[in-house]
C-alpha cells in the first residue's frame, strides 16, 4: 500500500491536491481491502471517494461548508464524456459517455449520501456484508479478515465470481452467529443452496473454499463449523473493533 498526494480536477476546472491511497497490485489479493480502508477512513471522520472495483481511495478533510449535493457531473477532464465529481474531495469518481446516464448515477449517489447522513452511519454499503450487518463490529471484522488474505467480497462490480473465491456474510437466525457463503455465479448469486445445483467441479471448489474460510476464521473467542450452506461462526468473546 502507498499513500501520497496528487492533483485532482475540481468541477470548476481548478486543481487541488488530494491524498490518495492505492495498492500496487490492482488485480492482486490486496485490492479486496480497498473498500474497508475507505470505511475505516470514513469512521475516522474523513471524506472518501472509493470507486467500487478500483484499487485506490481518495480522501480529504470534509469541507467546512458542505453542499447539500455532494456529487455532480462536469465535462470530462480528458477527452469526451462526463465526469462524476465528488465535491468533498474534488476527485473524479468515474467518467461516463452518456450525460443522462451520468446524471442518473449522480442522483443515486446523492440519495445514498443523504440517507447515510440522516442515519448517522459511516457506510451505507460494504461489499461482502448484508445491509443489516454493516454497523456490527463482529461481522465487519470477519469481512476484513477474509479480504485481507485475498478473498473478494461480493459487491465489487468488475469481479468474476465464477473464477474468484468470493464471500458474502449474512446473519443467522440465532443472535451472535454469522454465516459465510461462497458464491458460485456473479449475478443473483447470494444463494448458498446453489451448491446443490452446481456442476461437480464447482461443488468441489465450493467445499475447498468453505474449508479455507473455516481455517482462516477459527480462533479463540469464536467457533467455526462447516455446513452444507456455508460456514457458521459463533461468537463467545466479541471483538472490540473490526
Secondary structure, 3 states (H helix, E strand, C coil): CEEEEEEEECCCCCEEEEEEEECCCCCCHHHHHHHHHHHHHHHCCEEEECCCCCCEEEEEECCCCCCCCCEEEEECCCCCCEEEEECCCCCEEEEECCHHHHHHHHHHHHHHHHHHHHHCCCCCCCCCECHHHCCCHHHHHHHHHHHHCCCEECCCCCCCCCCCCEEEEEECCCCCEEEEEECCCCCCCCCHHHHHCCCHHHHHHHHHHHHHHHHHHCECCEEEEEECCEEEEEECCCCCCC
